[in-house]
Amino acid sequence: MPSLLRTRPAAVLVAVAGTALVGLAVVVLAVASLASGHGGFSSGVAIFLVGYGALMLAAAWVLWRLSIFGRGPVLALSLLNLITAWTFTADAPWAWLVVAVSAATVVAAALPATSRALHRGGVRRAGAPPPTGDRGR
């Protein structure tokens, strides 16, 4: 497994970690909403948050696999998280943490190193020969 970590650029690792971290935080918020005991409203919010958190975790997994289809959802969800958390910063200082993590995720997912890794065609095993032709460049 450590050899797989070396084949992914740091930008991809940051984008995956940021998305997964916020996704897990959203699932924790879902549990807290359900435990608050406000009846049907809390249950509805919890169901939505579990789905949203699962979507974020799925996007992180797809990006971890270096699929080109992971970048769009990671960028879109992280931008949505960034804007949403920004609106809460006046009343909830902890929201700045979500803003910082989401901003780092957006930047990491948009970096050219991430593009190169995604267009390279997936993960190569350590020590494997480089791909031939124009596809590997």
C-alpha positions in Angstrom: 0.0 0.0 0.0 2.8 2.5 0.7 3.9 2.3 -2.9 0.4 3.4 -4.0 0.8 6.5 -1.9 4.0 7.4 -3.8 2.3 7.2 -7.2 -0.3 9.8 -6.4 0.7 13.5 -6.4 0.3 15.4 -3.1 -2.5 17.5 -4.7 -4.6 14.4 -5.3 -4.0 13.3 -1.7 -5.0 16.7 -0.3 -8.2 16.8 -2.4 -9.1 13.2 -1.4 -8.4 13.8 2.3 -10.3 17.1 2.4 -13.3 15.7 0.7 -13.4 12.6 2.9 -12.9 14.7 6.0 -15.8 17.0 5.3 -17.9 14.0 4.2 -17.3 12.3 7.5 -18.1 15.5 9.3 -21.4 15.7 7.5 -22.3 12.1 8.5 -21.5 13.0 12.1 -23.8 16.0 11.8 -26.5 13.7 10.5 -26.1 11.5 13.6 -26.2 14.6 15.8 -29.4 15.8 14.1 -31.0 12.5 14.6 -30.0 12.4 18.2 -31.4 15.9 18.9 -34.9 14.6 19.2 -36.8 17.2 17.3 -39.1 14.7 15.6 -39.7 14.3 11.9 -37.8 17.4 11.0 -34.5 16.0 12.5 -35.1 12.7 10.8 -35.5 14.4 7.4 -32.4 16.5 7.9 -30.4 13.4 9.0 -31.5 11.4 6.0 -30.4 14.3 3.7 -27.1 14.7 5.5 -26.3 11.0 5.3 -26.9 11.0 1.6 -24.8 14.1 1.1 -22.0 12.7 3.2 -22.1 9.4 1.3 -22.0 11.3 -2.0 -18.9 13.2 -0.8 -17.2 10.0 0.4 -18.0 8.3 -3.0 -16.5 11.3 -4.8 -13.4 11.0 -2.7 -13.1 7.3 -3.5 -13.5 7.9 -7.2 -10.8 10.6 -7.1 -8.5 8.3 -5.0 -8.8 5.7 -7.8 -7.6 8.5 -10.2 -10.7 8.4 -12.3 -11.3 11.6 -14.3 -14.9 11.4 -13.2 -14.0 12.1 -9.6 -12.6 15.6 -10.1 -15.9 17.3 -11.1 -17.9 16.1 -8.1 -15.0 16.9 -5.7 -14.8 20.4 -7.1 -18.5 21.0 -7.1 -19.2 19.6 -3.6 -16.2 21.4 -2.1 -17.2 24.7 -3.7 -20.7 24.2 -2.3 -19.3 23.4 1.1 -17.1 26.5 1.0 -19.9 28.8 0.1 -22.3 27.3 2.7 -19.7 27.3 5.5 -18.8 30.9 4.7 -22.4 32.0 5.4 -22.1 30.4 8.9 -18.8 32.0 9.9 -20.4 35.0 11.7 -22.5 32.8 14.0 -20.3 29.7 14.3 -16.6 30.3 14.4 -15.9 26.6 13.8 -17.2 27.1 10.3 -13.9 28.7 9.4 -12.3 25.2 9.7 -14.7 23.9 7.0 -14.0 27.0 4.9 -10.2 26.3 5.1 -10.5 22.6 4.4 -12.9 23.2 1.5 -10.7 25.9 0.0 -7.6 23.7 0.2 -9.6 20.9 -1.4 -10.8 23.1 -4.3 -7.2 24.4 -4.9 -5.7 20.9 -4.8 -8.3 19.4 -7.1 -7.8 22.3 -9.6 -4.0 22.1 -9.7 -2.2 21.0 -12.9 -0.6 18.1 -11.0 -4.1 16.7 -10.4 -4.9 17.1 -14.1 -1.7 15.3 -15.1 -2.4 12.4 -12.7 -6.0 12.0 -13.9 -5.1 12.2 -17.6 -2.2 9.8 -17.2 -4.6 6.9 -17.1 -4.6 5.7 -13.6 -2.2 4.4 -11.0 1.1 2.8 -12.0 2.7 0.3 -9.7 6.1 1.4 -8.3 8.8 0.2 -10.6 6.5 -0.4 -13.6 7.7 0.9 -16.9 6.2 4.2 -18.1 3.4 4.0 -20.7 4.4 4.3 -24.3 3.0 6.7 -26.8 1.6 10.2 -26.3 -0.9 9.1 -23.7 1.7 9.0 -20.9 2.9 12.6 -21.5 
